[in-house]
Amino acid sequence: MKKTRVSKSHVCRAVELFQPKPNMFYSLDVAAHLASVPRRAILIYCRAGLVRPVNLPPYGAMAFTEEAIHTIRRIERMRAVHGVNVVWIKTMFDLLDEVERLRDEVRFLRNA
């Protein structure tokens, strides 16, 4: 049996994910590719209010930021690992937003 040697740098590049760049806008197709989801899933997430696209004038085309792509990946991970549906994910996101708002309020009151 012949052993094949694979360099460490080759292995690292094989599992490296492309990271979206900050301050860039990505089309629906590119966002779907970067997040490894179908376009339809992103549209469902937008309709549910989980992801907010940026509309670029003059055509009003749907575009997504780095943050939106990370959110889409997070949603997909929650669905795959925990088996929760979009309604539950929306509830969790709303609760996390409320927790963050309350943390900000506590920080403000401590500093006042």
C-alpha positions in Angstrom: 0.0 0.0 0.0 1.5 3.3 -1.1 1.2 6.3 1.3 0.3 9.6 -0.1 1.8 12.6 1.7 -0.3 15.8 1.9 1.4 19.0 2.9 -0.1 20.9 5.9 -0.6 24.0 3.9 -2.7 22.2 1.4 -4.9 20.7 4.1 -5.5 24.1 5.7 -6.6 25.6 2.4 -8.9 22.7 1.7 -11.1 23.5 4.7 -10.8 27.3 4.7 -14.0 29.1 4.2 -14.3 32.3 2.2 -15.0 35.1 4.6 -17.0 38.0 3.3 -15.2 41.4 3.4 -16.5 44.3 5.6 -17.9 47.3 3.8 -18.9 45.2 0.7 -22.3 44.5 -0.7 -23.1 41.0 -2.1 -25.9 40.1 -4.5 -28.5 37.6 -3.6 -26.7 34.9 -5.7 -23.3 35.6 -4.2 -24.7 35.7 -0.6 -26.4 32.4 -1.2 -23.1 30.9 -2.5 -21.1 32.3 0.4 -23.6 31.1 3.0 -24.1 27.7 1.2 -27.8 28.0 1.1 -30.4 28.3 -1.7 -31.6 31.7 -2.7 -35.1 30.8 -1.7 -33.9 30.3 1.9 -32.5 33.8 2.1 -35.7 35.2 0.7 -37.7 33.3 3.4 -35.3 34.7 6.1 -35.8 38.2 4.7 -39.6 37.8 4.7 -39.5 36.6 8.3 -37.4 39.6 9.3 -34.3 37.6 10.3 -32.1 39.1 7.6 -32.2 42.7 6.3 -31.0 43.2 2.8 -29.7 46.6 1.6 -31.5 48.0 -1.4 -29.1 49.6 -3.8 -30.3 52.5 -6.0 -31.1 53.1 -8.8 -32.4 49.6 -9.4 -33.4 48.7 -5.9 -31.5 45.4 -6.2 -31.2 43.3 -3.1 -27.7 43.2 -1.6 -26.3 41.8 1.6 -23.5 42.8 3.9 -20.9 40.7 5.7 -23.1 40.8 8.8 -26.1 39.5 6.9 -24.1 36.6 5.5 -22.9 35.7 9.0 -26.5 35.8 10.2 -27.6 33.5 7.4 -24.9 31.1 8.3 -25.9 31.3 12.0 -29.6 30.6 11.0 -28.5 27.6 9.0 -26.4 26.2 11.8 -29.3 26.6 14.2 -31.6 24.8 11.8 -29.2 22.0 11.1 -27.9 21.4 14.6 -30.9 22.1 16.7 -33.7 21.4 14.2 -35.6 24.6 15.0 -37.9 26.3 12.5 -37.9 30.0 11.3 -40.5 31.0 13.9 -38.3 29.7 16.8 -35.2 31.4 15.3 -37.1 34.7 15.1 -38.2 34.3 18.7 -34.6 33.6 19.8 -33.2 36.6 17.8 -35.8 38.8 19.4 -34.9 37.6 22.8 -31.2 38.1 22.1 -31.9 41.7 20.9 -33.8 42.4 24.1 -31.0 41.0 26.3 -28.5 43.2 24.5 -30.8 46.2 24.9 -31.1 45.5 28.6 -27.3 45.1 28.9 -26.8 48.5 27.3 -29.3 50.0 29.7 -27.6 48.5 32.7 -24.2 49.8 31.5 -25.7 53.2 31.0 -27.2 53.3 34.5 -24.0 52.1 36.1 -22.0 54.9 34.4 -24.6 57.6 35.3 
